[in-house]
Structure formats: structure tokens, C-alpha cells
Amino acid sequence: MFMAETQKKAEKTNFEEMIAKKAFVKFQPMSGGPTMIGYVVGRDADKKLIVKIKEHNKLKRLLRKTRHEYRVEEQLVKPLEKPAVVKTKPAEGKPGEEVAPPKPPEEKPMQPAAGKQWREEEKEILAAYPSLAGDMSDAEKYAFTRFVSGTRNSLGDVNTLAKKINGWQKLAKDGKYAAQYPDFIVAWEAFRKTGEYGSAVKLLGERGKKKERPTVGKKPEGKRLVEIPPEPPEVKVPKVPELEKAPPRKIVSESDRAEARRQYRAGVGYGKQENALVCFTKAIALDPNYKEAYRGRGLVLMGKMKYSEALADFNMALRIDPNYSLARKNKAAAEKEIGEYKVADKKITLQAIDPYIQFGQFADAEKEIGRALKNGWISQKQANTKRAEIHLRKGTDYTLRGDKASEGKKMGLYTSAESEFTQSINLNPTREAYTGRGYVRGRMSKLTSFAHPGIKTKYGIGAIEDGAKGKKAGK
């Protein structure tokens, strides 16, 4: 009894050995769910078992986003049962022998594994583009050959070709998809440099330039009119942007290249310190084609929260080598940080405008309004409203100073106040602006001598008109 319990306990706690062997198991993705077969590869942060599906075609998983990995509780995972032992009937004069039933044939995976024997067509494609496929993983090569062969097979059918190219482009432009499946993106960028892709773009471009014929019409045929059947709609193919050309390569001497490698290793040793930035910059100066140095400097700049400069370095590394997957991942991270920084910057900018106006810091308020308008955070109408508020505050300040000033300075201050109120009205006509300008013009009319009756009358009439417009604007 004790031995049976011990054996049972050992079976329950033997998951570490199963992880090490990547043993196949039966599992349920959730309690009460269907039973599936996969293999255990490890544990996650919550101590759940990570189980992968046994068979999946990687290209189909990329295109259809099929789930192939699950996090499962231990109690929902069971090892595959061992084959039952069948005893044969003892023959005469021979003891019974234990014979296991024959194993079912294993299914071959659709996904190409390391060391896969490539088909003749795949070998021919990989041999035709050794510079593009040389540094790819097997999964990237597999996707690359599918792109090339699929394009070759569709060159005779423009509609099918357009659907394929448009579908691949849509997936490649999806930022979330690119971050989740970098193998697909690497293969796509390499495919865009092939002759098959160029032929497809040229063929679709010629198709798009054809003039439209009348879809329905009639032409005479003897005494009868024969209808011309409508043609099928043409496939509209968007313009495919050309790849950004890599920078011209500088001829680097062996001594400079060796010194650049030494500086790069020193920068890696410094980590994310300031000295690392200096070392990576020296390495780039010695060898402008050193993609790892650009990426290293970009990582240091990321640590200093200089995301725009880091993004420029990651882009330069990708211009040198479009298949540099590490730089592509770092670029995605930098773009994400820049997006979050812009959100925070927008919030801070919009919240700072009103306090600046309230405390009389008009130059700072005008600067923040300009930034917000340039980045599209506020509309032109909203910007005009805030600027009108600034002129209103300035006009009010000039008015108060004019009331307290001596007789010789009053007219100049009131004139400045009138100008500010007028600018505020032009931007956003409000009751306060009209009332302020009417008050100032009334004061200016009293200050004007009777020797200038025309000017005196002009200010007086203006004050009355502004008072009426102010009451109308307040309704």
C-alpha cells in the first residue's frame, strides 16, 4: 500500500523531468475543456506549465494567428499512457512472452525543422538568393520560399496576384502583427528585394494604368442592336513604396575595422553608462557600416530616455541590414516609448496653458498654444479662443494701469488697451472684450480736447457701439 502511494506521488511530482525531456502529455486548456496533445517546455511566472501543440504549420500560424501555446495548471496535465502489455498464449514447451502492440506511425510535422530536407523548388529559390536567405532561420526561409513560389505561380492570374500581394502588405504594415511575428516580417522584407516581387509590381502597375472601357453599351450590327456585356471590375492595386536605399558603403581599412570592433567590445563592457555612448560613437566613426554599433548606441540612448535619437540609430542599422531582427525589435520598443511620451507631453502642455494665462506669463502661454496646434492636439478655433483670452488679459492690465497713471501717460496706456481688446474681438468676439474696449474708448473721448471734435466724437460713438455689441454678444 505504501509503495503504491509513493509511486503515485512520484508520478504527480515528476513534471520537472517531463520538462527536461519535453515529454508529450494530454492536457485540457481549461477545466472541462477538450483534451489535447502537446509537449511540456517549461513553466511561466505563475508556476503554470507551458504546453505547446504537437503539430502546426508555422506559415499558417503566422497568417491565421493560430494559437499554439497554452499555460495550464498541473492538475489538468497528464502524461500519455504507456502502451499496454499483451501476453501471448504460451506455446507448447515455451513460456509466455510479453509483447507490446505496434506503435502507431508518427505524423510528420508540416513546419520545417532544423536540418530539414528542402524540396527541389525550395532549394532552387534559396540557391537563387543566397545573399538574402543566407542568415535566415529555417522558419524565415520557409516563409520566404512561400512568398517567391506563390508569386511565381500567380503571375499568369492578375486578380489572384493582386489579392496575395495586398494581403501580405496588410499584414506587414500591422505594427502589432510585426512585433508578434518577426519571422514573417524578415521574410517579407527579403522578398521585396527579389525579382519576382519586382515583376509583380510592374505587372500590377501596368494593369492599373489601362484606360477604363465603357462597361455597358450598344453597337449596330446590321439592323439589330447587340448589347456589349460588362467587363469584370479592375483590381485596384495601391502603390507599393520602394525600399529605402541603404547608405553608401565606405571603404574601411582593416586597422580601422579592428579598432572599431575593439571600441564596440569596450562599449558593451560599460553597459548603459556614458562611456559606452562614447565607445559606440567612436566605433561608428571608424566603420560607418557597423550595424551592431548603431544598435548598441541606440540601446544606451533608450536608457537615457532619448527615444527619438535611439530610433534614428535603429533605423540606420536596418538601412545597413534590413534583415537585422534585433534592431527591428528595438525599433518597435522605441516607437512605443515615443508614443507614450507624446501622450504625456500632450497632457502636460494642455494643462499648462490656463495657469500661464492666469498668472500673466503670456509668452509661455503663447508658446504652449503654438506647440499644441502644431502637434494637432487642439483645433485652430480652440487656439484662437485661448489667444483671444491672452489679449483680453493684456487689455485689462493696460486699462488698470491707465486708470492709475498720471494725465500725461493715460492716453498711451488706453491706446494700447484698445489695440489688445480689438485683437481679442477679431479672434473671439465676447462680451468682456467689447465692454473693455467701450470703457477705454469712453475714457479716451474724455481725455481728448475740444480742439479735436472729430476724434472726440469718434471715440464717444465707438464707446456706445461697443456697449451695444457687448450686450448682444452676452445673450
PATIVEX-431288 format. One record per residue (C-alpha): residue in one letter; z, x, y. Coordinates in pm, whole numbers, plus 50000, padded with zeros to 5 digits. Example, Ala and Ser with C-alpha at 12.3 -4.5 7.8 and 13.67 -1.06 7.14 Angstrom:
2
a507805123049550 s507145136749894 
//
This chain:
475
m500005000050000 f500975028050240 m497785047250157 a495655016650232 e497335011350572 t496895048250658 q493215047050566 k492705015250769 k494395031151074 a492245062151041 e489115040751041 k490255023151359 t491015055151548 n488025075451431 f485895068851741 e486035104751868 e484345117051552 m481755089451587 i481075100551948 a480655136551838 k478195126451564 k476535099051776 a477075076151481 f475295042851457 v477515012251489 k477414974451501 f478734960251828 q478924929152044 p478164933652419 m480854907352488 s483324887552283 g481454860752090 g478064876152176 p475264885651935 t475714915451704 m473544945551793 i472974980351652 g473275011951858 y474855046251866 v478035058052043 v477555085752302 g480905087052489 r483465068852700 d483475057753061 a486265059953319 d487895028053180 k488025042952827 k485345018752709 l482825031052454 i479295037852582 v476815024552327 k473045029252357 i470405007952189 k468805024951891 e465135019251976 h463435014552312 n460135024352463 k461085042952780 l457995033052978 k458604996152903 r462225000653003 l461125015653335 l458594988653414 r460634958753293 k464124971853369 t465304965153011 r468974972252961 h469544999552703 e473175009852756 y476404989852723 r480144995152793 v482044979552503 e485724975252409 e486824993252092 q487684961051906 l484064949151945 v482604980451778 k482434985451401 p480865013551201 l477835005050994 e478854996250640 k478185022550378 p475635012750112 a477234995249818 v477525014749494 v475884997649195 k476975005648845 t474235006348583 k474824993348238 p475825021948012 a473075031347773 e473835038747415 g475645071547385 k475685076647775 p478445068448021 g477745045348317 e476205062148620 e476815052748984 v473525047849166 a473165038849536 p470475013449632 p467405028249804 k467745032250183 p465505010550399 p462795030250584 e463895041150930 e461945027351225 k460195053651432 p461145053251800 m458455043152045 q459855066552312 p458565102452280 a461425125752186 a461705163252237 g459225181452019 k457065150151978 q453635153951825 w451375141452105 r448255121452031 e444855137152090 e444255116952408 e447695127052544 k447085163552456 e443755162352638 i445375147552952 l448235172852954 a445795201552898 a443595189253185 y446535190553430 p448755219853327 s449975226653683 l451175190653725 a452665184753379 g453995219753312 d457555214253445 m457905177653341 s460305164053085 d458915145352782 a459685111652942 e457865121653263 k454885134653062 y454765102252864 a454665080953183 f452115104653338 t449725101453041 r450085063453053 f449075063353421 v446005085153357 s444825067453040 g445445032853187 t443335041753492 r440525056453280 n440355025253063 s440205002053369 l437555019653579 g434964995253447 d437014964653548 v437854964953919 n440174934953904 t442324949853627 l442324983553802 a443504967754129 k446344949653953 k447524981853786 i447385003454099 n449064976854315 g451814971254058 w452575008454027 q452565012654404 k455014983954448 l457474999554205 a457085034054363 k457855020454713 d461015002754594 g463875025654709 k466435011854463 y463975014954175 a463145050854274 a466835060554277 q467435043853939 y464335057353759 p463395091753898 d461235099253590 f458815071553688 i458585084154047 v457975120453942 a455175109453709 w453675086853978 e453635114354244 a451925137853998 f449385110953901 r448425106354268 k447065142054264 t444725135853970 g441005129653976 e441495095953807 y443625083754097 g441045095954349 s438255078154161 a440305045954152 v441005046954526 k437355053854604 l436165025654377 l438615000554523 g437775011754878 e434065005654820 r434894971854674 g436864962454987 k434004972755221 k431494948455070 k430424920655302 e431524885655211 r428744863155091 p428784825355153 t430774810654868 v429094776854870 g425604768454996 k422274753554907 k418784768054887 p415474749854840 e413784751454500 g410624731254521 k411644696454621 r415154698754482 l418294714854628 v420224736954391 e423874744854457 i424894781354459 p428134784654259 p431074800654447 e431774837154372 p435204847554246 p437574858654526 e437514895654603 v440564916354526 k442184928954845 v443484964154791 p445844978555054 k445095012755191 v446695039754981 p448355065755206 e447275101255137 l449815126155014 e451355146955287 k449895181555255 a452245209755171 p452795236155440 p450525266755428 r451985292455195 k452945325655348 i452245357255151 v455685371355072 s456235407154962 e458265414654650 s461025430954854 d461345400555083 r461335377254783 a464085397454614 e466185397954933 a465665360254972 r466955354854616 r469985376554694 q470745356755010 y470355324054817 r472845335154550 a475285345654823 g474925311454987 v475625293954658 g478755315254622 y480055304454965 g479775267454871 k479655244655176 q481115269555428 e479425281255748 n478475314355583 a476445295355324 l474355280055604 v473625314855743 c472615328255399 f470295299355320 t468655302355663 k468025339755606 a466525331955263 i464125306655420 a463125331455692 l462315357555427 d460495333255194 p459335300555361 n458165287855020 y461665289354866 k462335252654786 e465845259154642 a466945274754973 y465835243955167 r467755221654928 g470855244054947 r470855243355327 g470375205555318 l473475201655099 v475545222355342 l474315201155634 m475205169655437 g478765182855410 k478815187055788 m477605150755831 k474335162755988 y472285138755782 s469055139255985 e468815177455967 a469635176355594 l466895150455539 a464375173455712 d465265201855470 f464975179155163 n461575167155288 m460425203255330 a461495211354972 l459485181254849 r456455191655054 i456525225154874 d457025208354534 p456555170254517 n457965170754160 y461325185654268 s463535157454133 l466865172154257 a465625172754616 r464345137154575 k467815125154469 n469445143754760 k466895128254997 a467855093354877 a471545101154936 a470835114255289 e468805083255375 k471675061355255 e474175080255472 i471845077855774 g471615040255722 e475415036355709 y475775058856018 k473295037356212 v475285005956128 a478495021856257 d476715035856565 k475315001456644 k478764985556623 i480385012156845 t477565010557103 l477614972757140 q481404971957164 a481454998657439 i479134981157689 d481544954457818 p484564977957868 y482355002358063 i481244974058295 q484784960558330 f486254994258432 g483415003158670 q481775030158454 f478305016758533 a476335048258446 d477845049158095 a477215011858051 e473555016158154 k473195044857907 e474585024357614 i472354994557707 g469315017557701 r470265031357357 a470844996557215 l467504984157349 k465605014657222 n467025010656868 g466324973356864 w469984963156847 i469624939157144 s466674920057291 q465154925557635 k466754893057756 q470224904657643 a469674938357814 n468674920858139 t471814899258123 k474064930058093 r472214948658369 a472494918058595 e476254918658534 i476354955358642 h474524947558971 l476824917759027 r479884940258994 k478364966259228 g477534939459487 t481094926059467 d482524961059518 y480314967259827 t481364933159967 l485094940659931 r484654974860091 g482644959360377 d485404933860447 k487944962060482 a485704987060668 s485514993061041 e482954974861258 g480545004261253 k480395006260870 k480414969260780 m476674963260825 g475664992260595 l478014981260315 y476914944860343 t473254955860325 s473974974960001 a475814944559863 e472844921859945 s470484945559759 e472704945959446 f473064907959443 t469254904459478 q468654927359177 s471174907358975 i469394874759064 n465994889358966 l467344898858622 n469514868258557 p469934841658831 t473564829958817 r475844810059047 e478054840559113 a475094861759227 y473734835059465 t477224828159604 g477874865259662 r474564870659840 g475074839360052 y478504851460160 v477144885960252 r474224871460450 g476644849060642 r478744879260736 m475604898560836 s474484869161056 k477814870161245 l477584907961293 t474014905961431 s473854904961811 f472354875362002 a469894900962136 h468104897661797 p467944859961746 g465214861761479 i467244884261249 k470414864561316 t468674831861227 k467104847560914 y470494857660773 g472004823760860 i469234804060686 g469394827760385 a473114821460352 i472574783660349 e469734785960093 d471764808559862 g474684784359876 a472404755659768 k470784776459490 g474214787159367 k475334751059330 k472114742859143 a472454772758909 g476054762858827 k475044728558695 
//
